[in-house]
Amino acid sequence: MKRREFLETTITGAGSAALGGLLPVHSSNANESPTRIQPKTPLSTDPCAIVRLTEQIECSRIGLGTGVHGGMRACNMTRMDRKEALDVFRFAYDSGIRLFDLADLYGTHDLCREALAGKPRDSYTIFSKIWCHPGALPENERPTADVLIERFLKELDTDYIDLIQIHCMMDDQWDKKFAHQFEPLEKLKEKGLIRAHGVSIHALSALKKAAVHPWVDALHTRLNTANTRMEGSIEENVEAINTAHQNGKGVIIMKVLGEGAIQDPLERKRSTDFVTRLPSKDVMVVGFEKRQHVTEFLTNVAETLNAMETEMNASK
């Protein structure tokens, strides 16, 4: 199927996507009916509805991402006026977004701590990530997760972090390169200091490996209709995402708006619509930097969800 036909078929199939899934996992037997993708959480028209990510985590459907142009413990969020950055966090929270996606690489732990000070800890969810690659941080040492998470907890002034991921997996050998982090993260989960662990993905081959890897509870991966800031085709990525979903992985979609590369409002709406309708995703994380970014995205998601409900009712 050509890319545009693939997108149009997906976007116009909202009712089936909401109830039984639009994109099938292909059966190995040509005579068998394909298995439909079932979303983990029933359809709700609330753009910030609480959804199930993993057995351990429920969170808002939309998250505030903080990693736009991140590196050396800095990002667009930390480079802007601090009051403005704190206002974006607080506006997102007050708008119903209760998921905050952080990383050691971004340097946003203290921003999150200050922005959410006084908010009940069980009213929001925190994701963060550990950086294991050479470079991109001021120091050369790359401690194991137990050492890192002890620092993260202090920086965030919290007793636990909901999800910790090994950051930026770029090939299908990541499970060998970073296997030394698996046991420390598992022990942290057993102690209740984190609730789940996984990886963030920056290569199609890494996504395919994570989709079937038994250690992965949840994964971040990239998807948008402009096919920008991605690797591989949209079809290939969706197929791997479907596999991850069927294997019980929590699926977090990032780069929905191409990390700001999708400038046309109609194209932003198109990409938002496509990802919102995808039944094998659980959560969308977006790098909001202004109040209007939050408002536009929530409005677009709400319009899609209402359309899906209308289509679902019409199909009964």
N, C-alpha and C positions, 0 to 999 in steps of 0.2 A: 504494500500500500504506500502511495506517495505521502510525503510528510504533510502536505496541506489536507489531503483526504483523511489522514490519520487524525489530525487535530480537529477537523470539522466533525468527524464521526464521534469523537470523544465528547466534544463540547455540546453537541446536539443530543446526546444520549443521557441527559441528566437523571431521568427517572430510573432507568436501569442501573445507573451508577450508584444512586443512593440506596437502592433496595437489594440489588443482586450483583452489582458490579458490571462495568461496561467492558473492561479489558480482560479477556480470558487468559488463563494459563493453558497453553496448548497441550492437549493430550497426546501421548505417544502413540495411541491407537486411533487411526483415522476414523474408525467407526464409533468412537466414544464421543459423547457430548463434552465440550470443554467445561472445566470447573470455573464457576463465576467467583470473582473476588468479592468477599463480604467485608464491608467496613467493620472495625471493632466496635464502633459506637453508633447508635441509631441516629438518623438524620435529625438535626436541630437547626432552626433558622437563626439562632443566636450566633453571630460570627465569633464570639469569644466563649462559646460553650465549652464546658469541661469534657475532655475526651480521654479515653484510655490509651496511653502510650505503650506501657508494658504492664505486666502483672503487678509491678511495684509502684508505678507512677501513673497518676492522672494529672492532667494539666490543661490549660486553656488551649484551644485549637490554634491560636495565633500567638507567636512569641516575638519579643523585641530582641533582635540581633544586634550585637555591638561590635562586630568584627570588620566593618567596612574599611578596607585599606589598612589592615592590622599588621603589626610587627614591632618587635623591640619594646613590648609592653606599651604600645600606643596604637591609636586608631582615630578615625574621624571624631568619635565621641569624646575622646580625651583631648583632642586638639582644639575642639570648639570651646567657647566660654563655658566654664563649669556650671554656672547657673542655668544656662540654656540646656546643657546635657542633663542636669538633674530634673529640669522641667519636662524633658521628653520622657524620662523614666516615669515620673509621677503622673504625667498626662496619660501615658499608656496604661498604667495601673488603674487610674480612675476611669478609663474607658473600658475596662474589663479585661485587658491583657494582663495575665498573671504568670506569664512565663518569661524568664530573662536568661538569654543565652550569652555566656561570658567565656573567657579563656585567659590563661596566663599570658598568652601571646598578645592579647589586646590591652591588658592593663586596666580592665574595667571592674575588678572586684570591689575596689573602694568606692567607686561611683554607685554601684548597686547597693552597697551597704548603707551609704549616706542617703540615697534616694528612698530606700524602703525602711529606714529606721522608724520604729514604732508601729509598723504594720505587723499583724499577726503572721508568724512564720508559716503557719499552715494555710495562709491565704495566697501564697505564691510559690512558684517552682523555680529552682535554679539549676541550670546546666553550666558546666565548665569543662575545660579541656587542658590536658597536659601536653607540653611540647617536647618531643623526644629527638627531633632531627638536629643536626649540627646547624649553628648559626641561628639568626632571627631572634635571639635573646641576648641580653648583655653579657651573661656569664657563659662559660663553656661547659660547666658541669650539668649533667642530666640525671638527677637523682631518681630513685624509684618512687612509685606513686605514694607510698606511705609517708615519705618525707614531704612530698609536695602537698598532699592533701592536708597535712597538719598545718602548713602555712596558709593554704586556701581558707580553711575554716576560721583562722584568726583574721585574715583579711576581710572575710565576709561577715564576721561576728555571728556565726551560726553553728549549730550542733551537728548539722548534716548538710550534704549537697545531694540533690536528687539524682543527677546523672553526671558522671565523669566519663569523658571520652579521650582516647588517644588521638591527637590532633593531626589532621592532614595526611591521610593514607594515600600514597601515590602510585602503588603497584600491587600486584597480587602476592607479593612476598612479605607484606606487612606483619602477618601473623608469625613469621619466623624472626624478623628483625626486632620486633618489640614483644616477643613472648615473655621476656623477663618482667614485664609490667602486669601480666595476667594474674599471677598469684597474689601480689600485693593488692591489686584492685578487688580481687575476690574476697580477700580477708577484710578489707575495708567495708565491703558490702555485708559480710557476716556480722561485723561489729555495729552495723547501722550508721556508719559515718557517711556512706553513700548508699543510695537505693538501687542503682543500676550502673552498668558500665557498657562501653562500646567504643565506636570509632567515628570520626568524621572523614568523609570521603572526597578525594580530589582526582580520581581516575576511574574510568569505567571498569578496568580490571580489578581494582580494589573493591569496588562496589559489588561485583559478582562474587568475590571471595567472602565479603562480609555478609552477603545475603544468605549464605549457607553455613557460616562458621558458628559452631555451637557456643562459643564464648560470648558472642555479641548479643547484648540485650536490646540495644537500640543503635541506630546509625543516622548520621546526617548525610544527605546527598543533594546534588544540584539538579534542578529541573526548571525550565521555562520554555515558552513557545518560540522565543527568538533563537533558541539553541546557542546562547552566548554564555560565556564563563562555564562551559560544560565540556565534557569529552565524550565522543561518540554521538550517535543519533538520538533523537528523542525516543524513537521506538525501542532502541537497545536499552536505554536507561529505564524506561517504563517496564520493560520485561524483567529487568533485574530487581526493580522496586517491587513488582508483583511477587517475585520469588522470595524476597526478604519478608514481605507481609505474610505470605503463606507459611513461612517458617517461624512465624511468631515474633519477628523483630519489630521493635518500635521504629517507625519510619518518619524522619523529620526532613522536610524539604526546605532547602535554602536556595538562595539565588533565584527566587520566584520572579523577581524584577531585574535579574541580571546584575545584581550589586549596583543598581542605579544606571545600568547601561541602556535599559529600555526607557527611552525618553517620551515617546508618544503616549498620551493618556489612554488612547484606544488600545494600543498594544499592551500596556500595563493591565488594562481590564481583561484583555484576551488571555494573557498569561495567568492572571489571578483566577479567572474562570476555569481554565484548564486544570490547574493544580487543585483548586477547591473541589472539583468534580471527581478527582481521581480517588477511587475508593481504597486503594492500597496505601495511600499516605495517611498519616495520623495528625501531623502537626506541620504548620508553616512558620518559618522564622524569617523575619524581614528586618533589614537594617534601617529602621526609621531614624531620621535625624531632625525632623520638625513635626510639630503638631499636625500640620496639614497632611503629612505623609501617613500618619496613623489614621486620620479621618478618612482619607481617600481609600486606603486599603480596607478598612472596616466596612465602608459603604459598598465597595465592589464585592466583597465577600458576602455581605448581607443580601445584595441583589441576586447573586448566584444561588444562594441557599433558598431564597424565596422562590426563584424560578424552578429550582429542583423540586420543592414541595408542590408547586402548582402542577408540574409535569407528572409527579408521582400520583397526585390525586386524580388527574385526568386519565391516567392509565388504569385506574381501578375499575 
